[in-house]
Amino acid sequence: MEPAVPTSAHAATQVLRPSPSVVRPSPPDDLVHHFRATVDDLVRQFWAAPAEAVFRQRTVAAALCKSESWCERKRWEGGGPRYIKAGRSVIYRKSAVLEWLESQQQVSSTSEVEEAA
C-alpha cells in the first residue's frame, strides 16, 4: 500500500502544520539557571580583565546589558563601541568599550535628556 499523498496545495499545508493542541514544554529550571549563570560569568570576566583584553560580541553585549543584535546593528549603523575585524571574527578591546561608555550622555533625570534633544 502506498502512503496517502495530499492532492492539493491546501491539503499539503494542512499536513505540514503542527497541531495547535501541541504544548511545547518550557526549558527546565536548571537550564535557565545555567544560562543566567553563564551571562553573569561573562560580565564578571569582562570587568575583571585588564584594559588591553579583547572580547567577543557575546561578552561585550552581556557587560553592556545589551543584546548581541544591538552590537551587530551598531557596527553597521555606527554609534557603538569601536571593534576589530580579525578575518571573519569581530572582537572588542575592553579599553574601547570603556571609552564608548564614557562618551555616552550622562544624566541624573529624564528631564535632562529632553532638554538635550
C-alpha positions in Angstrom: 0.0 0.0 0.0 1.2 3.5 -0.9 1.1 6.3 1.7 -1.6 8.9 1.2 -0.4 11.9 -0.6 -2.3 15.2 -0.5 -3.8 16.1 -3.8 -4.0 19.9 -3.4 -1.6 22.7 -2.1 -4.1 23.5 0.7 -4.1 19.9 1.8 -0.3 19.8 1.8 0.0 22.8 4.1 -2.5 21.2 6.4 -0.4 18.1 6.7 2.8 20.1 7.4 1.4 22.4 10.1 1.9 21.4 13.7 -1.3 20.7 15.7 -2.4 23.7 17.8 -3.0 21.3 20.7 0.7 20.5 20.9 2.1 22.1 24.1 5.8 22.9 24.0 7.3 22.5 27.4 9.3 25.4 28.8 13.0 24.7 29.4 13.9 23.1 32.7 14.8 25.5 35.5 18.4 24.2 35.7 18.9 25.1 32.0 17.5 28.6 32.6 19.7 28.9 35.7 22.7 27.7 33.7 22.2 30.3 31.0 21.9 33.1 33.6 25.0 31.9 35.3 26.8 32.0 32.0 25.8 35.6 31.3 26.9 36.5 34.9 30.2 34.8 34.3 30.7 36.8 31.1 30.1 40.0 32.9 32.5 39.1 35.7 35.1 38.1 33.1 34.8 41.4 31.3 35.0 43.6 34.4 37.9 41.6 36.0 40.0 41.7 32.8 42.8 44.3 32.1 42.1 47.2 29.7 44.0 45.6 26.9 42.0 42.4 26.9 39.8 41.6 23.9 36.4 40.0 23.9 33.8 38.6 21.5 30.5 40.2 20.9 28.6 38.0 23.4 30.7 39.1 26.3 30.6 42.8 25.4 26.8 42.6 24.9 26.4 41.0 28.4 28.7 43.6 30.0 26.7 46.4 28.5 23.3 44.8 29.2 22.6 44.8 25.5 21.7 42.1 23.0 24.1 40.7 20.5 21.9 42.0 17.7 22.3 45.5 19.2 26.1 45.1 18.8 25.6 44.0 15.2 23.3 46.8 14.4 25.7 49.4 15.9 28.5 48.0 13.8 26.7 48.8 10.5 24.8 51.8 11.8 27.6 53.4 13.8 27.5 54.8 17.3 28.6 51.7 19.2 32.0 50.8 20.7 35.0 50.5 18.3 35.8 47.0 17.3 38.5 45.0 15.5 37.7 42.8 12.5 40.0 39.8 12.5 39.2 37.8 9.4 35.5 36.9 9.9 35.6 37.4 13.7 34.7 40.6 15.5 36.5 41.4 18.7 36.3 44.4 21.1 39.1 45.7 23.2 37.9 46.5 26.7 39.5 49.9 26.6 37.4 50.8 23.5 34.2 49.7 25.2 35.1 51.7 28.3 35.9 54.8 26.1 32.5 54.4 24.4 30.7 54.2 27.8 32.4 57.4 29.0 31.4 59.2 25.8 27.7 58.5 26.4 25.5 61.2 27.7 25.4 61.2 31.5 22.2 62.4 33.1 20.6 62.4 36.5 17.0 62.7 35.4 14.8 62.1 32.4 14.2 65.9 32.1 17.9 66.4 31.2 17.5 64.0 28.3 14.6 66.0 26.9 16.5 69.3 27.3 19.5 68.0 25.4 17.3 66.8 22.4 
